[in-house]
Amino acid sequence: MDAQEVLAMLPPHSVLAACTPAELADLLSSSSVHAMKPGDTILRQGDEGDAAVVILAGIARVSMIAPNGQEIVLDYAERGAVLGEIALLDGQPRTASATARYAGRYLRIGRAAFERLIEGHPKVALRMLRDMARRLRDTDTTIESDRAFAAGPRLARFLKRLTDGKADGHKLAGDLSQSELGNFVGMSRENINRQLASWVEAGVIELANGRIRIVDDAYIAQIAEAGD
């Protein structure tokens, strides 16, 4: 895969979209492209941070295992997302795992190549900082939802985060099982079921074979801003 092919796969907001074809070709010469299929482990929590990855196609679930053994889903990373860079920057073990949710490809960038990229390309470094700031804001929003929001608004905020912020968000929201959605939102499956059932009755969503289809995006957005 050459630089032009990689650039064609990246959305305009991607960190690497700031590179010229020549700069990206130089990066590719010391990196590798890998295929991923659903369930493949891309990064593993606790491992040494020896590389970062950029999702070129598909979606990866980013999650961590809490001390009590519970899986916490932090995000669903799609095309253009950079993962694993924090462990490269601070030299500490990885704090989260990344697992393929949809089939696709990713670029694996080793430590030396990553450091050259950051040191030699200020625009790339700035985009990476902005992306990290966005994820920090998402984390703040998650904490706010956990502490201050009732079940309905809390679930609505996470669904809105999926459908508004991702190109394949509506498909992803529909494909998630209720257990997966519970791990993402931080709610029990029973509470998820109860809330979804009430929205089905109100005509806000449809459920078919356990899959969610949002019928009324405006209502979900309205509920997401409610406090109770």
C-alpha positions as semicolon CSV with decimal commas, in nm:
position;residue;x (nm);y (nm);z (nm)
1;M;0,000;0,000;0,000
2;D;0,150;0,334;-0,108
3;A;0,112;0,684;0,035
4;Q;-0,163;0,791;-0,205
5;E;-0,371;0,484;-0,119
6;V;-0,333;0,551;0,254
7;L;-0,422;0,919;0,215
8;A;-0,733;0,822;0,019
9;M;-0,845;0,604;0,312
10;L;-0,799;0,875;0,576
11;P;-1,071;1,131;0,661
12;P;-0,967;1,500;0,640
13;H;-0,955;1,536;1,020
14;S;-0,713;1,247;1,065
15;V;-0,376;1,318;1,226
16;L;-0,189;1,176;0,926
17;A;-0,396;1,376;0,676
18;A;-0,164;1,667;0,759
19;C;0,125;1,480;0,593
20;T;0,227;1,533;0,231
21;P;0,247;1,220;0,012
22;A;0,628;1,233;0,038
23;E;0,617;1,260;0,418
24;L;0,369;0,977;0,442
25;A;0,577;0,762;0,206
26;D;0,874;0,811;0,438
27;L;0,661;0,704;0,735
28;L;0,530;0,399;0,550
29;S;0,883;0,286;0,472
30;S;0,937;0,219;0,843
31;S;0,581;0,112;0,933
32;S;0,354;-0,177;0,839
33;V;-0,008;-0,221;0,730
34;H;-0,208;-0,506;0,886
35;A;-0,549;-0,656;0,816
36;M;-0,790;-0,701;1,106
37;K;-1,103;-0,911;1,143
38;P;-1,367;-0,894;1,418
39;G;-1,223;-1,008;1,750
40;D;-0,858;-0,951;1,659
41;T;-0,652;-0,789;1,936
42;I;-0,471;-0,483;1,802
43;L;-0,337;-0,349;2,133
44;R;-0,344;-0,518;2,473
45;Q;-0,381;-0,349;2,813
46;G;-0,064;-0,387;3,023
47;D;0,169;-0,449;2,728
48;E;0,474;-0,236;2,663
49;G;0,400;0,064;2,444
50;D;0,626;-0,020;2,151
51;A;0,402;0,111;1,872
52;A;0,100;0,326;1,788
53;V;-0,165;0,231;1,535
54;V;-0,381;0,430;1,295
55;I;-0,713;0,279;1,189
56;L;-0,733;0,286;0,807
57;A;-1,061;0,097;0,765
58;G;-1,306;-0,070;1,001
59;I;-1,380;0,003;1,367
60;A;-1,196;-0,101;1,684
61;R;-1,342;-0,123;2,034
62;V;-1,120;0,050;2,291
63;S;-1,169;-0,091;2,641
64;M;-1,002;-0,152;2,974
65;I;-1,045;-0,408;3,249
66;A;-1,112;-0,247;3,587
67;P;-0,960;-0,389;3,909
68;N;-1,292;-0,564;3,981
69;G;-1,269;-0,748;3,648
70;Q;-1,539;-0,548;3,472
71;E;-1,478;-0,442;3,112
72;I;-1,526;-0,070;3,053
73;V;-1,567;0,034;2,689
74;L;-1,405;0,373;2,638
75;D;-1,470;0,434;2,270
76;Y;-1,522;0,286;1,926
77;A;-1,237;0,406;1,706
78;E;-1,298;0,445;1,334
79;R;-1,100;0,549;1,026
80;G;-0,823;0,794;1,103
81;A;-0,812;0,732;1,478
82;V;-0,469;0,707;1,643
83;L;-0,444;0,452;1,925
84;G;-0,163;0,361;2,162
85;E;0,026;0,689;2,137
86;I;0,001;0,768;2,509
87;A;0,210;0,465;2,605
88;L;0,472;0,577;2,352
89;L;0,479;0,928;2,495
90;D;0,501;0,842;2,866
91;G;0,683;0,507;2,847
92;Q;0,426;0,335;3,069
93;P;0,234;0,010;2,996
94;R;-0,080;0,039;2,788
95;T;-0,386;0,145;2,986
96;A;-0,640;0,001;2,741
97;S;-0,689;-0,267;2,478
98;A;-0,808;-0,224;2,120
99;T;-1,006;-0,505;1,957
100;A;-1,140;-0,510;1,601
101;R;-1,521;-0,469;1,591
102;Y;-1,548;-0,452;1,212
103;A;-1,300;-0,593;0,959
104;G;-1,051;-0,345;0,817
105;R;-0,687;-0,240;0,817
106;Y;-0,455;-0,047;1,042
107;L;-0,110;0,109;1,020
108;R;0,139;0,008;1,288
109;I;0,402;0,276;1,363
110;G;0,700;0,174;1,577
111;R;0,847;0,394;1,848
112;A;1,140;0,530;1,644
113;A;0,923;0,616;1,343
114;F;0,659;0,772;1,570
115;E;0,915;0,994;1,743
116;R;1,058;1,107;1,408
117;L;0,706;1,188;1,290
118;I;0,629;1,403;1,594
119;E;0,966;1,578;1,602
120;G;0,971;1,654;1,230
121;H;0,609;1,749;1,163
122;P;0,462;2,016;1,394
123;K;0,124;2,006;1,216
124;V;0,094;1,634;1,288
125;A;0,192;1,689;1,651
126;L;-0,068;1,968;1,684
127;R;-0,342;1,751;1,537
128;M;-0,247;1,473;1,776
129;L;-0,270;1,710;2,073
130;R;-0,613;1,826;1,956
131;D;-0,728;1,466;1,922
132;M;-0,604;1,384;2,273
133;A;-0,784;1,694;2,404
134;R;-1,107;1,577;2,237
135;R;-1,078;1,236;2,399
136;L;-1,015;1,401;2,736
137;R;-1,336;1,601;2,689
138;D;-1,518;1,277;2,605
139;T;-1,383;1,127;2,927
140;D;-1,505;1,429;3,123
141;T;-1,848;1,388;2,961
142;T;-1,850;1,021;3,060
143;I;-1,769;1,105;3,422
144;E;-2,040;1,372;3,422
145;S;-2,293;1,123;3,284
146;D;-2,194;0,860;3,540
147;R;-2,238;1,095;3,834
148;A;-2,513;1,335;3,742
149;F;-2,748;1,181;3,487
150;A;-3,039;0,942;3,526
151;A;-3,058;0,628;3,312
152;G;-3,252;0,777;3,020
153;P;-3,038;1,086;2,959
154;R;-2,724;0,885;3,024
155;L;-2,807;0,625;2,758
156;A;-2,921;0,898;2,518
157;R;-2,592;1,085;2,558
158;F;-2,391;0,777;2,466
159;L;-2,612;0,696;2,167
160;K;-2,580;1,056;2,051
161;R;-2,203;1,033;2,096
162;L;-2,201;0,730;1,866
163;T;-2,437;0,859;1,598
164;D;-2,319;1,222;1,586
165;G;-1,946;1,169;1,613
166;K;-1,882;0,875;1,379
167;A;-1,934;0,817;1,008
168;D;-2,071;0,468;1,075
169;G;-2,233;0,563;1,405
170;H;-2,590;0,462;1,323
171;K;-2,474;0,124;1,192
172;L;-2,254;0,073;1,498
173;A;-2,534;0,167;1,738
174;G;-2,755;-0,087;1,564
175;D;-2,495;-0,363;1,569
176;L;-2,404;-0,339;1,937
177;S;-2,559;-0,604;2,159
178;Q;-2,731;-0,478;2,471
179;S;-2,445;-0,620;2,677
180;E;-2,192;-0,427;2,466
181;L;-2,401;-0,113;2,496
182;G;-2,418;-0,164;2,872
183;N;-2,038;-0,188;2,893
184;F;-2,008;0,134;2,693
185;V;-2,268;0,328;2,889
186;G;-2,189;0,176;3,228
187;M;-2,540;0,044;3,290
188;S;-2,666;-0,306;3,363
189;R;-2,828;-0,502;3,083
190;E;-3,155;-0,497;3,277
191;N;-3,155;-0,117;3,293
192;I;-3,063;-0,096;2,925
193;N;-3,353;-0,330;2,838
194;R;-3,597;-0,129;3,048
195;Q;-3,497;0,203;2,892
196;L;-3,498;0,070;2,536
197;A;-3,842;-0,084;2,589
198;S;-3,983;0,252;2,698
199;W;-3,834;0,420;2,389
200;V;-3,980;0,151;2,163
201;E;-4,323;0,217;2,316
202;A;-4,277;0,591;2,258
203;G;-4,172;0,535;1,895
204;V;-3,823;0,677;1,948
205;I;-3,641;0,361;1,843
206;E;-3,717;0,027;1,685
207;L;-3,576;-0,307;1,800
208;A;-3,541;-0,603;1,564
209;N;-3,348;-0,915;1,666
210;G;-3,183;-0,713;1,941
211;R;-3,062;-0,443;1,700
212;I;-3,141;-0,078;1,761
213;R;-3,263;0,158;1,490
214;I;-3,302;0,518;1,601
215;V;-3,624;0,661;1,454
216;D;-3,625;1,001;1,623
217;D;-3,276;1,152;1,647
218;A;-3,417;1,484;1,766
219;Y;-3,585;1,320;2,065
220;I;-3,264;1,136;2,158
221;A;-3,079;1,469;2,142
222;Q;-3,344;1,634;2,361
223;I;-3,330;1,356;2,622
224;A;-2,949;1,367;2,617
225;E;-2,961;1,722;2,749
226;A;-3,211;1,643;3,023
227;G;-3,085;1,580;3,373
228;D;-3,348;1,335;3,492
